[in-house]
Amino acid sequence: NSATVSAEIPDGEPVSSLSDDPDDPTDRDIDGDGNPDDPTVTDFGVPPVMPNITVLKIDTFNDENGDGEVQAGETISYTFIVTNTGNITLGNITVTDPLVTVSGGPLSSLEPGETDSTTFTATYTVTSEDVQNGSFANSATVTAAVPDAEPISSLSDDPDDPTDRDIDGDGNPDDPTVTDFGEPPLAMPGITLQKIDTFNDENEDGIFQAGETISYAFIVTNTGNVTLGNIEVTDPLVTVSGGPLASLEPGATDSTTFTASYTLTQDDIENGSFSNSAFVMADVPDGEPISSLSDDPDDTTDQDSDGDGNPDDPTVTIIEQIGSVSLLKAADSPTFSQQGEVVTYTLTVINTGNLILQNLVVTDPNAVITGGSPISVLNPGERAEVTAEHQITLQDLERGVFINSATVDAFSATGEVTDDSDDPNNPTDFDANGDGEPDDPTVIELDVFPLEIEVNQMVTPNGDGRNDFLFIRGVEAALNNSLKIYNRWGVVVYEGNNYNNLTNVFDGRSRGRSTISVNEYLPAGVYFYIFEYQKDQKNITDKGYLYISK
């Protein structure tokens, strides 16, 4: 810099001159007064580079539920104020925090003396341990690049803490940012367990059956205010898979760790339901373990069996009970043509429900049950066979068809069940009684009667199987018939009604009312017969000679 000297002259104008630096040989005359005026210069040399940076970490507690208290799961928001306190521009500025993820940055540059308060933010979720500790404290670190030098860094400082400790020894205060939660609440551990059932219809028929399964999902919830550990779920009737669960924060729920499966038994089906409870146990920090029985979320009764204040309704799977039986009736042949022929029926009894059937009885109004009934027990899906017989009658032949049905009656856990028989060879599947089971009657076609009724006029009772008795062709159509045979002297040697070629025949032996030698074979010779009957609502008499030959 320069100084100015001034002086007054008697009877003249004042004079002045700028100062001169005697060490400067330049001797410039800046003010043009003829005197050198070099400014006096003090040389300090090149100033040193002094990079420095600070970061303030400011906390704000977020009371998300607005109750004025701190709970695990609520959050703390952080803002970071970064200041370049050195004498050189800094670049690539980042903020990191070991307990939270810092958003924002890096900041490309910051001039000496410049401050940034908007680039970096972070959020921390409060844990139950934090609540029990009464506070949460931590520090962030700011790092910056220095031109032509090593990067610099500094720990954050809490502007609300006047202690101003210099933890990292960089000359800047480094007090951790502390969020004070106040007096820790009294530890109140709590846990609940929900047990949810799902029936697995493995064969997809819509019916509960022994051997099918129930799957269970377990929902564990920490209803207290302390973190629980070593959480296990057990069940006296099933094996629980999964776990133990290492820890569960207050208010947290786990629905994926634990599962179980139960295989239904026939006793379960007979009972109409399956019910049981599971048990959850957890460790409490600095306390005794806690436990609770499971609850069925679908049951609104909410009984508290173990007295822990939590609902403990057992999980009940309602099993639809179906008592059902089916009866199939099949004939051994589809057609018959002779009176007296025997139709053999096979009746198949099937338990089509999911309950055990007992005391099964098959009845048939038009056939004789010959075997297999009653049936004491028939398990679901099992079948048993019953046999029956019917002897073709003249009336059957007149109708040209024989139709009938059988019935099965049984008892199950839900009461009596019954079914009318169905012909498995009839695709109509008519459901006469509306029970969902087809009830087509079993139909047997009978051959049409011969147009002619003819008496064979030869009898040879010699046991050779040919003409051993008097055969009358078409006798089935000869209604209310009677046969008389006379010898040459007009004596009746045979008489009978309802001749049928089967059980009522003339085999060459005497069987007349006035015959002395009854059941003795008649001598060979010529005889005369009279055969009377009704056909097509007419009375008909057929007569002629017949020959007995031995």
HELIX and SHEET records of a PDB file:
HELIX    1   1 SER A  128  ASN A  133  1                                   6    
HELIX    2   2 GLN A  266  ASN A  271  1                                   6    
HELIX    3   3 LEU A  394  ARG A  399  1                                   6    
HELIX    4   4 VAL A  475  ALA A  477  5                                   3    
SHEET    1   A 2 THR A   4  ALA A   7  0                                        
SHEET    2   A 2 VAL A  15  LEU A  18 -1                                        
SHEET    1   B 3 ILE A  53  ASN A  62  0                                        
SHEET    2   B 3 THR A  75  ASN A  84 -1                                        
SHEET    3   B 3 THR A 115  ASP A 116 -1                                        
SHEET    1   C 4 ILE A  53  ASN A  62  0                                        
SHEET    2   C 4 THR A  75  ASN A  84 -1                                        
SHEET    3   C 4 THR A 121  THR A 125 -1                                        
SHEET    4   C 4 VAL A 102  SER A 103 -1                                        
SHEET    1   D 4 LEU A 107  LEU A 110  0                                        
SHEET    2   D 4 LEU A  90  THR A  96 -1                                        
SHEET    3   D 4 THR A 141  ALA A 145 -1                                        
SHEET    4   D 4 ILE A 152  LEU A 155 -1                                        
SHEET    1   E 2 SER A 135  ASN A 138  0                                        
SHEET    2   E 2 THR A 177  ASP A 180 -1                                        
SHEET    1   F 8 VAL A 240  SER A 241  0                                        
SHEET    2   F 8 THR A 259  THR A 263 -1                                        
SHEET    3   F 8 THR A 213  ASN A 222 -1                                        
SHEET    4   F 8 ILE A 191  ASN A 200 -1                                        
SHEET    5   F 8 ILE A 290  ASP A 295  1                                        
SHEET    6   F 8 PHE A 279  ASP A 283 -1                                        
SHEET    7   F 8 LEU A 228  THR A 234 -1                                        
SHEET    8   F 8 LEU A 245  LEU A 248 -1                                        
SHEET    1   G 4 VAL A 240  SER A 241  0                                        
SHEET    2   G 4 THR A 259  THR A 263 -1                                        
SHEET    3   G 4 THR A 213  ASN A 222 -1                                        
SHEET    4   G 4 THR A 253  ASP A 254 -1                                        
SHEET    1   H 2 SER A 273  ASN A 276  0                                        
SHEET    2   H 2 THR A 315  ILE A 318 -1                                        
SHEET    1   I 4 VAL A 325  ALA A 331  0                                        
SHEET    2   I 4 VAL A 342  ASN A 351 -1                                        
SHEET    3   I 4 ARG A 383  GLN A 391 -1                                        
SHEET    4   I 4 VAL A 368  GLY A 371 -1                                        
SHEET    1   J 3 THR A 335  PHE A 336  0                                        
SHEET    2   J 3 THR A 442  LEU A 446  1                                        
SHEET    3   J 3 VAL A 401  ASN A 404 -1                                        
SHEET    1   K 4 ILE A 375  LEU A 378  0                                        
SHEET    2   K 4 LEU A 357  THR A 363 -1                                        
SHEET    3   K 4 THR A 407  SER A 412 -1                                        
SHEET    4   K 4 GLY A 415  ASP A 420 -1                                        
SHEET    1   L 2 GLU A 454  VAL A 455  0                                        
SHEET    2   L 2 ILE A 472  ARG A 473 -1                                        
SHEET    1   M 5 MET A 458  VAL A 459  0                                        
SHEET    2   M 5 LYS A 538  ILE A 548  1                                        
SHEET    3   M 5 GLY A 525  LYS A 535 -1                                        
SHEET    4   M 5 LEU A 479  TYR A 486 -1                                        
SHEET    5   M 5 VAL A 492  ASN A 497 -1                                        
END                                                                             
